[in-house]
Amino acid sequence: MEFQLSGLQREIVEGVERYLHNTATSERARVSLEREPQGFDRDLWRGLASLGVTGLAIGEAYGGMGLSDLELGFVAEATGRFFVRAPLGSTVWRAAAAIEQLGSEAQKRRWLPAIAAGDLSAAYVDVATQCFPEPETAGGRISARFPVVADAMAADLLVIVAPAGAWLVETGEGGVERTALETFDLLQPSARVTLAGAPADSMLAGNMPDSIRFLRRRAAVLTAFEQVGICQSAIDGALAYAKERRAFGRAIGSFQAVKHLLADMYVKMEIARSNSYYAGWALAKRDPNLAAAAAAAHLSAADALRHWGAHAVQVQGGIGFTWELDCHLRYRRAHHLALQLGPARLWQDELVEALARQREAA
């Protein structure tokens, strides 16, 4: 197993980082938030599309680049280091994969090229993971109530997966009501979605339960990559502050207690990165150990972010809680990402069951 990035992977990541360095700043995110609190930065979205990010893992037959999920994971880590106010997680990590995995050929040809080109954004609902009631369907229409859906307010398409089926709902159609919510994560607005007999295009897959489990694990892996990127940027910010801030005539980073906090944060992050990279490899290779790898990546990344949340703000003192610093933006983002994948106990159970299966097989 090779953990060194290939020349192509490094070129892709460096290109994305160069673009985001000047365009995905906290200042720009704050301006976008003030102008369109329930939307996203569409210029940034189009820029990412021009780099191929929105179609990176979409098949070439549907307008994408046809690269593997591992390359997409490295890009997710890169985006996590910046303040990307765009629906990458909902549209690229989740919705596009669901359409490609579950959709008919006609559905793929209709929606995937638009996603790859950056012309369409989507919101994604995993009914079982998010503990929502099962939708009711009849005659090509769907009724449901989803209390919180990330990126739903500005989405063109709603992708719904549930134990009983999967559907595509155009948000501009009748029967779709969206109510903006004031939520914890300022970079990714959410909405309450009510469907009252909305037109729904059913997606049919050969083995729906297995496909949905795969999509859930894929989302966990890509989100773990993104969380590692957030950890890296948070530690970089805390380290820079510790070097600059002085107390009692010395930089606070010279104090042993602060050194220990930063070191502990770094160790947690590297554990999460190792688990994420292995899970990314398992995802790209469709390895039999993907279930355990995805659960471990998600749990370790969430643990690293919780640890960072408890200590990075502490390193930056009282000012870390204020709007003036970027620390709290990352803190909010980190906790929202962890919640989108369902309760931790679900992933703990998944990990234990997967490890038990591995032991039985051995």
HUMO-V794961 format. One record per backbone hydrogen bond with DSSP energy under -0.5 kcal/mol. NH is the residue of the N-H (numbers start at 1). CO is the residue of the C=O. Records with the same first field share a line. If there is no record, write none. Layout:
NH->CO ; CO
This chain:
3->1
10->6
11->7
12->8
13->9
14->10
15->11
16->12
17->13
18->14
19->15
20->16
21->17
22->18 ; 19
23->19
24->20
29->25
30->26
31->27
32->28
33->29
34->30
35->31
36->32
39->36
41->85
42->40
45->41
46->42
47->43
48->44
49->45
50->46
51->47
52->49
53->48
55->52
56->53
58->55
62->59
63->60
64->59
65->55
66->55 ; 58
67->56
72->68
73->69
74->70
75->71
76->72
77->73
78->74
79->75
80->76
81->77 ; 78
82->79
83->24
84->82
85->83
86->84
88->86
91->87
92->87 ; 88
93->88
94->89
95->90
96->91
98->94
99->95
100->96
101->97
102->98
103->98 ; 99
108->104
109->105
110->106
111->107
112->108
113->108
115->111
116->112
117->113
118->115
119->114
120->114
123->157
125->159
127->125 ; 161
130->126
131->128
132->127
136->143
138->141
141->138
142->198
143->136
144->195
146->193
147->145
149->191
151->189
152->149
155->152
156->121
157->121
158->169
159->123 ; 157
160->158 ; 167
161->125
162->165
165->162
166->203
167->160
168->201
169->158
171->156
173->170
176->173
177->175 ; 194
179->192
180->178
181->190
183->181
186->184
190->181
191->149
192->179
193->146
194->177
195->144
196->175 ; 194
197->195
198->142
199->174
200->140
201->168
202->200
203->166
208->205
211->207
212->208
213->209
214->210
215->211
216->212
217->213
218->214
219->215
220->216
221->217
222->218
223->219
224->220
225->221
226->222
227->223
228->224
229->225
230->226
231->227
232->228
233->229
234->230
235->231
236->232
237->233
238->234
239->235
240->236
241->237
242->238
243->239
244->240
245->241
247->250
250->247
252->245
253->242
254->251
255->252
259->255
260->256
261->257
262->258
263->259
264->260
265->261
266->262
267->263
268->264
269->265
270->266
271->267
272->268
273->269
274->270
275->271
276->272
277->273
278->274
279->275
280->276
281->277
282->278
283->279
284->280
285->281
286->282 ; 283
287->282
290->287
293->289
294->290
295->291
296->292
297->293
298->294
299->295
300->296
301->297
302->298
303->299
304->300
305->301
306->302
307->303
308->304
309->305
310->306
311->307 ; 308
312->308
313->308
315->311
316->312
317->314
319->316
320->317
321->318
322->319
325->322
329->326
330->326
331->327
332->328
333->329
334->330
335->331
336->332
337->333
338->334
339->335
340->336
341->337 ; 338
342->339
346->343
347->343
348->344
349->345
350->346
351->347
352->348
353->349
354->350
355->351
356->352
357->353
358->354
359->355
360->356
361->357
362->358
